[in-house]
Amino acid sequence: MTHDNTNTQTFRKTSTYAMVVTALMAAVTCILAPLSVPIGPVPISLTNFAIYLSLYLLDWKKGTLSYLIYLLLGLVGLPVFSGFTGGLAKLAGPTGGYIIGFIPMAIIAGIVIDKFTNRGIQILGMIVGTAICYAFGTAWFCFQSGYTVGAALAVCVIPFIPADLCKMVIAMIIGPMVRKRLGTVAQQ
């Protein structure tokens, strides 16, 4: 009887931890994503950094869920998208493809981070996920703005590669440290 009770309590702690950290990471994304630097038609934002970090703190499903919560908050009009914007118009606008592209990015990078402890493979997973996000975003940007693919890549992708690689490395360094610290706090 005591054994079953212990398992139930452990499960509740784990479920509570997952719900709290999922909500926390959605809130962190809501705080970091609007902070952006407008360098052209697509701003530099910290959205992908928040997603990478959430993938280290949660599994791929909960990390993706935290992004979806953020996305829904933005779609209902809260100013959580880059530049403190929100609403369906942002999604339908030229940069909306990147906002949607973060979903497969989170899924792909998260699965790789969950399955592999090798940091090189984790970075590769984040790069592949980010490349898919770039593809969604660039295709939509071209459709909305009339840019050629080459011109869109020149203003929407190439300038972002160095900063995105830095965000991946930073998330890969601090993510496991924060996860370990949160795990320690949860056990106390």
Number of C-alpha atoms within 10 A of each C-alpha: 5 7 8 9 10 11 11 12 12 13 12 12 14 15 12 13 16 17 15 12 20 25 19 14 26 25 19 19 26 26 18 19 24 20 18 17 13 12 12 10 13 21 17 22 21 22 25 25 22 24 28 27 26 30 31 23 24 23 19 23 14 22 28 27 21 27 29 16 18 24 24 15 19 21 19 11 15 16 18 25 28 24 16 15 15 21 18 13 12 18 18 13 13 21 24 19 24 24 20 17 21 25 20 17 26 29 22 21 26 28 18 22 24 15 12 12 10 10 13 10 15 22 19 15 22 28 19 17 23 25 16 19 23 23 17 20 26 28 20 21 25 19 14 15 13 12 15 14 14 12 13 20 20 12 17 24 19 11 15 18 15 10 14 20 16 12 19 21 18 14 23 20 14 14 19 15 14 15 17 13 12 14 14 10 9 12 10 5
